[in-house]
């Protein structure tokens, strides 16, 4: 059995020609969130994966085998529920509300600009439909958000930050944040006048 204990997130730093030429393994989400598992690559080799506990493997990551060979990870299509806003009875903001309610239930969620993915659950599906959202079963790769506690979460955070840097998106967000912050600050300031900041 070929063994691998090293993962390179999204193949960063590797020559693309090597990554494209690498053998592949196609794994569903259930397997990709385990740090130790056995699988078979596209060359028919048995591969034993032994990663640090808590590691989450993402589609596009590259495993490095003990013999130095590379194995590219592909996220397998699987049954998921796609949640979209209903244009007739709701608004895109409904997706934000849905993500909030699902997050409160600690449900793994894949966040996209115009839809959410969750694993099949008829109780959650009914709850979401009651919120005027459209819920359809589809076959698609599942890449839920990493929790801050996961060892791969650091990479995910860096990756998201890198995407958020362009000025097209930044100023709008900064403006909203500053406005809310200033408003809260003014409110606290006024509040302080009434009771005195040193009253405590």
N, C-alpha and C positions, 0 to 999 in steps of 0.2 A: 504493500500500500504506500502511495506517495503521501508524505506528510507536509503540512504547512502550518506555521505558527506566526506568520507575518502577513499583515494586510496593509496595502497602500491605498488610502482613501482616494477614490476617483482616478487612480493611476497617476497622481500628481508627481511630476518630476521624471516620469518615464517617457521615452520616445514613443510617439503615437503609432509608429510603424510596428513597434514591438507589441504594443497593447492590442492592435488590430490582428496581429498574427497569432496571438496567444490562444491556447485552448480555452474553452468556456465551460462554466457550470450554470445551469438555470435553476434557481432556487425560489421557492415561495416565501412569503413573509414569516410563516411559522418557523421555518428552518433558519432564515437569515437573522432571527433575533436570538439564536442559540450560539454559544461560543465554542461548543464542541459538537461536531457532527461528522458523518461520513456521507460522501456523495460520489457520483461518477462524472468525469468531465467528458467533453466532446470527443476526446480521443479514446474513450472507453477505459480510462485508467481509474482505479479506485483511489479516492482522495480522502485522507483523514485531516479534518480541520481542527486545530487546537489553538484558539485565540484567547487573549486575556478575558477573564470573566466579565460579563456585561457588555462586551463588544457587539454592536449591531452592524451587520453586513448590508451594504446598499448596492443596488444595481449600478454598475460602473466601477465598483471597487475592484482592485486587483490583488489576488492572493499570490504570495511568493512561496513556492515549494522548496523543500530542503535541498533539492538538486539545482536550485536557481531558476527553474522554469516558472513562467507566469501563467496564471489562470484568471481570466476575466469573469466577473460575476454578472449574470443577467437576472433581472427580476422577472420571475415567471408570472404570466397572466393567471389570475385566480378570481374566484367569485367575490365580488364586492358590491356594495350598494353605492350608487352614484346619486348624490343629493344636489339638486339644482333649484334655483329660485323660480317661483311661478310668476311669469310676467303679467298674467291676467288678474291674479288675486293678491300678489305680494310685491316685494321689491328685493334687489340684491342684498340689502341689509339683513334680510331673513337668514342668509347664509352665516352671517356673523353671529346672530342669535343662536343658530343651530350649533355652531362650533362651540359657543359658550356652554350650552346645555350638555353637549356631548363631553366636553372637557371636564365638567363638574362630575361626570360619571366615570371619569378616567378611561374613556373609550379611545383606543388608538385611532387617530384621524389623519388622513392625508389632506392637506390644505392646498387648494388651487384657487386662482383668482375667480373662476366662475363655477366651481363645483367642489364638493367634498367627497371623499371616499371613506367608508367604514366597512368593517367585516359584516357579513350578513347577520341580522338580528331583527326578527319580526316585531318585537316589542318596541325597539327604537324606531323602526320604520313607521309604525303606526303613530308614534309620538311626533315624528317629523312631518308626516302627512297632515296631522292635526294642526301643525303650525303653518299650513299652506305651502309646504315644500313638495317638490316632485322627487320621488324616490324610485329608482329603477335598478334592478340587478344587471350587472355587466361583468364581462371578463376583462380584467386589466391588471397590470402590475400594481402592487400595493406598496407605497412608500410613505408610511405615516411619519409624523413629526417625531424627532428624537426628544426624549425627556432630558432635562438639564442634568439628570443624574447619570445618564449613560456615558460610557467611555467614548462613544462615537459622537456624543452630543457636542463636544468641543469643536469637532470638525464641522458639524452641521451649523453651529453658531457662526463660525468663521465664514463658511460658505454663504450663509444668508446675509451676513454683514457686507460681504464683498459685492453681492448683488444689489444691496440697498444704497451703495455709494453714489451711483450716477445722479446728477443734479435734477434730472427730470422728475424723480420721485422724492428726493430729499427735502427741498424747500417747503413743499406742501405739508409734509409731515412735521417738519420742524416748526412751521408757522402754527399749525394746530396745537402742537405740544406747548409752545411758548405761550400761546394765547391762554390755554387752559391753566398753565402754570401761573402766569401773571394774574389771572383772575382769582385763582386760589390764594395767591400771595396777598393780593389786595384785600381779599375777604379776611384773611388771617390778620392783616394789618389793622383793618377796621375793628375786628374783634378785639385786638390787643388794646386799642384806644379805650374801649369800653371797660375792660377789666384790668388793664395794666399788665405788661409782659412780665413784671417781676412779682406778680401776686403770688406766684408759687414759690 
